[in-house]
Amino acid sequence: MKVVVIIPAAGLGTRMAPVSSAKDPKPHLSKQFTELAGTPILIHTLRKFAAVEQVREIWIALRENEIEGFRERLQREHQDLREKKRIELVVGGEHRQESVAHALNAISAEPDDIVLVHDAVRPLVTAEIIHDVIEAAAKYGAAIAGLPAVDTVKQVERTAEGAIIKATIPRASIVLAQTPQGFRYDVIKTAFDQASSEGFVGTDEASIAEHCGHEVAVVMGSPRNIKITTPADMELAEFYLKR
């Protein structure tokens, strides 16, 4: 059994970018290339998976105009990563699901091999979480890292002035999804092919497996396994890295 990692990294990250102005017309970096403690977030993420012995290949889906620059940077500044693992770059799509599909179509795997999908901007994932997802995916066919909800969860109806609470959802039945999300290759490939034929777009890979009738197990994630989405998340990530 080999483990293949897919990192969709073709997003623009508009919530991270400062507001553009006529005085500063330069295009801003995609958030996965924003530097965290002097190193691009994506490189931090790659290092976490490159350090896991079971991982054989890492496939990164990027915007087409970013592929050559990132390949050159890997060769110039991070050759150690390429020496540890096979790293391949593919052209991403307009949205996450399309980017993952492009990578799935490019990889070669056996039905029982494990495919992990991980957010490019979730660089604080631990080896323990990665191992737990791999083991659960091998056992159940599909698994994600997740956290129990600690806040009271409200279902609301949106209004022109805000929102009105319609129901309180018991926290015991709520899990906050994280990545990595892991699947046997036959499970995720079949699910993606079916979703494509039906025109179904999921919010994450687990939702696509669920849509196709496959149960998805949950293993414990971590409050530190944050997805860097806003400048405030960068501050928190820097704090965790220092510790």
URNOR-V168335 format. One record per helix or strand. SS is the DSSP state (H for helix, E for strand). FROM is the first residue (numbers start at 1). LEN is the number of residues. Records with the same first field share a line. If there is no record, write none. Layout:
SS = FROM-LEN ; FROM-LEN
This chain:
E = 3-6 ; 21-1 ; 24-1 ; 35-2 ; 39-2 ; 55-8 ; 86-6 ; 114-4 ; 142-7 ; 153-7 ; 162-8 ; 175-10 ; 217-4
H = 31-3 ; 41-10 ; 64-14 ; 79-6 ; 96-11 ; 127-14 ; 171-3 ; 185-14 ; 205-7 ; 231-12
